[in-house]
Amino acid sequence: MFGCLVAGRLLQTNLQQVDETHALFELPNASTINHVCVFLIGTMPFPQGYGATVHFHWPGKGFQLLGMLSNDKPSAIFRLRGSYTSSTTYDAFGNGQTTEASLPTDITAILGLSVEPLDQIAAQIATLPASVSKLNQDPSRDTTVLAEKIVKNLFNYLAGFTGGGGPMSPDVPVPMGLIVKWYEGFMTKIKNSGIAFLERDE
């Protein structure tokens, strides 16, 4: 039902079933992990009204909530480096403390999945520290989504120059000057207000 992909490694499908509602992936050499993607592989959807919380376990630190999956959100990318690896610890109030301890390369961490009702999952997600929640739940942090929004912004900009309001097509020539003008305006917006304007293109 689940797959796991650590950036720079082969896809993991070696899910270990703990019981009917809990499963885990072992993540060897965990100190070298920067990002991990968890997803539904498409063989079986969640039961209606259910999803799964995703947890990360570093030996000696217990499980930390990363985020969630559902039928409407079948995949998620989480950043672990500097957030959940041994360089950072979180207390009961979600306050992070960075340590200078050297990172061993032989630690095996665990990525845990717990199938639960969606209302219970929402309550748990609401308890995430603000910095972690923003990092792992804001879709603009997903580079694929962000790239798509940038390309859509360029497409919408160029579509305004098609003459007569006709639709864009592969045969419409685009002067390089227009792309340069778009780029300059785009960077000005990024510097002045961040990426919020990309949401308005939806």
URCORKA-V138825 format. One record per residue. RES is the residue in one small letter. PHI is phi in radians with two decimals (999 if undefined). D_LAST is the distance of its C-alpha to the last C-alpha in Angstrom with 2 decimals. Layout:
# URCORKA-V138825
res=RES phi=PHI d_last=D_LAST
res=RES phi=PHI d_last=D_LAST
This chain:
# URCORKA-V138825
res=m phi=999 d_last=31.26
res=f phi=-2.05 d_last=29.91
res=g phi=-2.26 d_last=29.68
res=c phi=-2.43 d_last=29.67
res=l phi=-2.32 d_last=29.04
res=v phi=-1.51 d_last=30.28
res=a phi=-0.93 d_last=28.96
res=g phi=1.53 d_last=31.75
res=r phi=-2.18 d_last=33.60
res=l phi=-1.24 d_last=34.07
res=l phi=-1.04 d_last=32.13
res=q phi=-1.79 d_last=33.92
res=t phi=-2.15 d_last=34.58
res=n phi=-1.48 d_last=37.74
res=l phi=-1.15 d_last=36.51
res=q phi=-1.83 d_last=39.42
res=q phi=-1.40 d_last=39.56
res=v phi=-1.56 d_last=41.08
res=d phi=-2.73 d_last=41.14
res=e phi=-1.12 d_last=39.16
res=t phi=-2.10 d_last=36.25
res=h phi=-2.29 d_last=36.53
res=a phi=-2.63 d_last=36.25
res=l phi=-2.65 d_last=36.09
res=f phi=-2.03 d_last=35.76
res=e phi=-1.54 d_last=38.24
res=l phi=-2.08 d_last=36.89
res=p phi=-1.21 d_last=39.86
res=n phi=0.84 d_last=40.09
res=a phi=-1.14 d_last=37.41
res=s phi=-1.19 d_last=37.99
res=t phi=-1.67 d_last=36.46
res=i phi=-1.47 d_last=33.13
res=n phi=-1.76 d_last=30.07
res=h phi=-2.34 d_last=27.20
res=v phi=-2.36 d_last=27.38
res=c phi=-1.98 d_last=25.01
res=v phi=-2.10 d_last=25.84
res=f phi=-2.72 d_last=24.66
res=l phi=-1.40 d_last=25.78
res=i phi=-1.53 d_last=27.63
res=g phi=1.61 d_last=26.97
res=t phi=-1.40 d_last=30.57
res=m phi=-2.71 d_last=30.26
res=p phi=-1.37 d_last=27.46
res=f phi=-1.20 d_last=28.01
res=p phi=-1.04 d_last=29.95
res=q phi=-0.93 d_last=28.03
res=g phi=1.47 d_last=27.17
res=y phi=-2.12 d_last=27.88
res=g phi=-2.65 d_last=26.28
res=a phi=-2.48 d_last=27.79
res=t phi=-1.49 d_last=28.05
res=v phi=-1.99 d_last=28.44
res=h phi=-2.20 d_last=31.27
res=f phi=-2.06 d_last=32.88
res=h phi=-2.09 d_last=36.65
res=w phi=-1.79 d_last=38.52
res=p phi=-0.86 d_last=42.29
res=g phi=1.54 d_last=43.76
res=k phi=-2.00 d_last=40.52
res=g phi=1.36 d_last=39.65
res=f phi=-1.52 d_last=36.27
res=q phi=-2.10 d_last=33.12
res=l phi=-1.25 d_last=29.92
res=l phi=-1.71 d_last=27.00
res=g phi=3.00 d_last=24.35
res=m phi=-2.64 d_last=23.83
res=l phi=-2.24 d_last=23.03
res=s phi=-2.70 d_last=22.44
res=n phi=-1.11 d_last=21.83
res=d phi=-1.45 d_last=18.13
res=k phi=-2.29 d_last=18.19
res=p phi=-1.38 d_last=20.85
res=s phi=-2.62 d_last=20.81
res=a phi=-2.72 d_last=20.68
res=i phi=-1.94 d_last=21.83
res=f phi=-2.15 d_last=24.14
res=r phi=-1.59 d_last=25.84
res=l phi=-1.84 d_last=29.54
res=r phi=-1.03 d_last=31.19
res=g phi=1.35 d_last=32.18
res=s phi=-1.96 d_last=30.61
res=y phi=-2.28 d_last=32.77
res=t phi=-1.36 d_last=35.39
res=s phi=-1.16 d_last=38.84
res=s phi=-1.37 d_last=37.93
res=t phi=-2.40 d_last=36.23
res=t phi=-2.17 d_last=37.38
res=y phi=-2.10 d_last=35.92
res=d phi=-1.55 d_last=38.16
res=a phi=-1.12 d_last=37.86
res=f phi=-1.79 d_last=35.68
res=g phi=1.39 d_last=33.15
res=n phi=-1.49 d_last=34.63
res=g phi=-1.52 d_last=34.63
res=q phi=-2.26 d_last=37.81
res=t phi=-1.58 d_last=38.04
res=t phi=-2.07 d_last=41.33
res=e phi=-1.73 d_last=42.88
res=a phi=-1.06 d_last=44.31
res=s phi=-1.20 d_last=44.38
res=l phi=-1.64 d_last=42.15
res=p phi=-1.21 d_last=44.20
res=t phi=-1.79 d_last=43.04
res=d phi=-1.89 d_last=44.63
res=i phi=-1.32 d_last=42.71
res=t phi=-1.84 d_last=41.22
res=a phi=-1.67 d_last=38.32
res=i phi=-2.24 d_last=36.90
res=l phi=-1.85 d_last=33.41
res=g phi=-1.80 d_last=33.81
res=l phi=-2.23 d_last=31.87
res=s phi=-2.23 d_last=32.64
res=v phi=-1.39 d_last=31.57
res=e phi=-2.55 d_last=31.17
res=p phi=-1.09 d_last=29.78
res=l phi=-1.07 d_last=26.14
res=d phi=-1.18 d_last=27.26
res=q phi=-1.21 d_last=29.64
res=i phi=-1.11 d_last=27.07
res=a phi=-1.04 d_last=24.72
res=a phi=-1.13 d_last=27.79
res=q phi=-1.23 d_last=28.59
res=i phi=-1.07 d_last=25.15
res=a phi=-1.14 d_last=25.45
res=t phi=-1.59 d_last=28.65
res=l phi=-1.07 d_last=27.28
res=p phi=-0.95 d_last=28.10
res=a phi=-0.96 d_last=25.22
res=s phi=-1.16 d_last=25.27
res=v phi=-1.27 d_last=25.32
res=s phi=-1.06 d_last=22.67
res=k phi=-1.14 d_last=20.23
res=l phi=-1.16 d_last=21.30
res=n phi=-1.70 d_last=21.17
res=q phi=-1.96 d_last=18.41
res=d phi=-1.29 d_last=15.63
res=p phi=-1.09 d_last=13.45
res=s phi=-1.17 d_last=12.99
res=r phi=-1.36 d_last=16.75
res=d phi=-1.38 d_last=16.46
res=t phi=-1.07 d_last=16.97
res=t phi=-1.16 d_last=15.65
res=v phi=-1.13 d_last=12.15
res=l phi=-1.10 d_last=12.38
res=a phi=-1.07 d_last=13.79
res=e phi=-1.08 d_last=11.13
res=k phi=-1.17 d_last=8.51
res=i phi=-1.14 d_last=11.42
res=v phi=-1.10 d_last=12.26
res=k phi=-1.11 d_last=8.98
res=n phi=-1.08 d_last=9.48
res=l phi=-1.10 d_last=13.05
res=f phi=-1.05 d_last=12.55
res=n phi=-1.10 d_last=10.68
res=y phi=-1.11 d_last=13.50
res=l phi=-1.17 d_last=16.18
res=a phi=-1.09 d_last=15.19
res=g phi=-1.28 d_last=16.26
res=f phi=-1.99 d_last=19.72
res=t phi=-1.42 d_last=20.51
res=g phi=1.29 d_last=23.06
res=g phi=1.31 d_last=23.21
res=g phi=1.28 d_last=19.52
res=g phi=-1.21 d_last=20.18
res=p phi=-1.28 d_last=17.85
res=m phi=-1.23 d_last=17.82
res=s phi=-2.58 d_last=20.41
res=p phi=-1.06 d_last=22.39
res=d phi=-1.57 d_last=25.20
res=v phi=-1.38 d_last=23.56
res=p phi=-1.25 d_last=25.21
res=v phi=-2.14 d_last=23.27
res=p phi=-1.11 d_last=25.54
res=m phi=-1.05 d_last=25.49
res=g phi=-1.04 d_last=25.63
res=l phi=-1.15 d_last=22.09
res=i phi=-1.18 d_last=20.86
res=v phi=-1.09 d_last=23.15
res=k phi=-1.12 d_last=21.84
res=w phi=-1.07 d_last=18.18
res=y phi=-1.06 d_last=19.48
res=e phi=-1.10 d_last=21.49
res=g phi=-1.15 d_last=18.78
res=f phi=-1.09 d_last=16.38
res=m phi=-1.16 d_last=19.30
res=t phi=-1.11 d_last=20.19
res=k phi=-1.11 d_last=16.88
res=i phi=-1.05 d_last=17.22
res=k phi=-1.18 d_last=20.82
res=n phi=-1.48 d_last=20.27
res=s phi=-2.44 d_last=17.39
res=g phi=1.28 d_last=16.36
res=i phi=-1.77 d_last=12.91
res=a phi=-1.01 d_last=11.33
res=f phi=-1.12 d_last=9.82
res=l phi=-1.14 d_last=7.65
res=e phi=-1.15 d_last=5.79
res=r phi=-1.32 d_last=5.38
res=d phi=-1.37 d_last=3.83
res=e phi=-1.19 d_last=0.00
